[in-house]
Amino acid sequence: MNLFVIMLQLPEGMANSTCQEELRNLGEVAALIDNGFLLRTSMKATEVRDFIRDHINPQRSYVTKVSHGAAWSNVLVPNSVIKEWYESIDF
């Protein structure tokens, strides 16, 4: 299982929730901040990027695989979800 941080500049008029629904087609999704998501999936970064390009069509996107620990504060998803997902991947 892979864990990705995704940052998007969404197309004008697209809601954060609509984007999150699209990303659910790839795996488990948690909104971190506006237009920033955590995605747990078996896909590779390039596959995630291509899906985002083809289905969400953001003005800009950044997809990075989490390969180390992280720190966060005041995100939209409960801390317990992030901790659980981090524990489910191999670093």
Wavefront OBJ file of the C-alpha trace (Angstrom):
o trace
v 0.000 0.000 0.000
v 1.237 3.495 -0.831
v 0.448 6.778 0.855
v 0.486 10.033 -1.124
v 0.135 13.703 -0.332
v -1.710 15.463 -3.152
v -1.905 19.221 -3.612
v -4.137 20.623 -6.350
v -5.108 23.950 -7.800
v -8.633 22.999 -8.734
v -10.443 24.216 -11.827
v -12.559 27.282 -11.176
v -15.909 26.290 -9.740
v -14.897 22.782 -8.604
v -15.633 22.119 -4.946
v -13.118 20.412 -2.688
v -15.739 17.740 -1.948
v -16.201 16.963 -5.665
v -12.466 16.474 -6.028
v -12.411 14.212 -2.980
v -15.191 12.084 -4.487
v -13.143 11.635 -7.680
v -10.044 10.649 -5.690
v -12.066 7.971 -3.872
v -12.008 6.038 -7.143
v -8.297 5.450 -6.441
v -8.472 4.420 -2.784
v -9.038 5.898 0.648
v -8.943 9.702 0.766
v -8.745 12.221 3.576
v -8.871 15.990 3.114
v -5.953 17.605 4.928
v -6.535 21.237 3.981
v -8.377 22.988 1.160
v -7.177 21.296 -2.029
v -4.747 19.070 -0.108
v -5.390 15.366 0.357
v -3.924 12.191 1.780
v -4.502 9.143 -0.459
v -3.924 5.499 0.460
v -3.806 3.331 -2.669
v -1.903 0.539 -4.406
v -1.255 2.781 -7.421
v 2.039 4.473 -8.356
v 2.529 8.248 -8.265
v 2.453 8.548 -12.046
v -0.824 6.612 -12.197
v -2.344 8.897 -9.572
v -1.105 11.974 -11.446
v -2.529 10.714 -14.736
v -5.909 9.939 -13.157
v -6.030 13.421 -11.638
v -5.110 14.994 -14.966
v -7.768 13.019 -16.858
v -10.639 13.184 -14.332
v -10.150 16.375 -12.311
v -8.117 18.469 -14.750
v -6.519 20.794 -12.182
v -4.607 23.883 -13.187
v -1.654 22.534 -11.184
v -0.996 19.327 -9.279
v 1.649 17.822 -7.022
v 1.669 14.152 -6.011
v 4.331 12.788 -3.693
v 4.684 9.407 -2.058
v 5.142 9.529 1.689
v 8.401 7.792 2.497
v 9.194 9.272 5.905
v 7.329 10.377 8.964
v 5.501 13.683 8.981
v 4.185 16.352 11.308
v 0.880 18.168 11.014
v -1.376 20.554 12.858
v -5.015 21.586 12.581
v -5.818 19.488 9.521
v -9.377 18.629 8.501
v -9.051 14.864 9.018
v -8.858 13.438 12.563
v -5.325 12.746 13.799
v -6.265 9.112 14.433
v -6.887 8.553 10.696
v -3.497 9.937 9.708
v -1.722 7.872 12.383
v -3.540 4.699 11.302
v -2.648 5.233 7.647
v 1.007 5.957 8.448
v 1.172 2.740 10.462
v -0.225 0.771 7.486
v 2.651 1.545 5.100
v 6.244 0.349 4.939
v 8.869 3.079 4.970
l 1 2 3 4 5 6 7 8 9 10 11 12 13 14 15 16 17 18 19 20 21 22 23 24 25 26 27 28 29 30 31 32 33 34 35 36 37 38 39 40 41 42 43 44 45 46 47 48 49 50 51 52 53 54 55 56 57 58 59 60 61 62 63 64 65 66 67 68 69 70 71 72 73 74 75 76 77 78 79 80 81 82 83 84 85 86 87 88 89 90 91
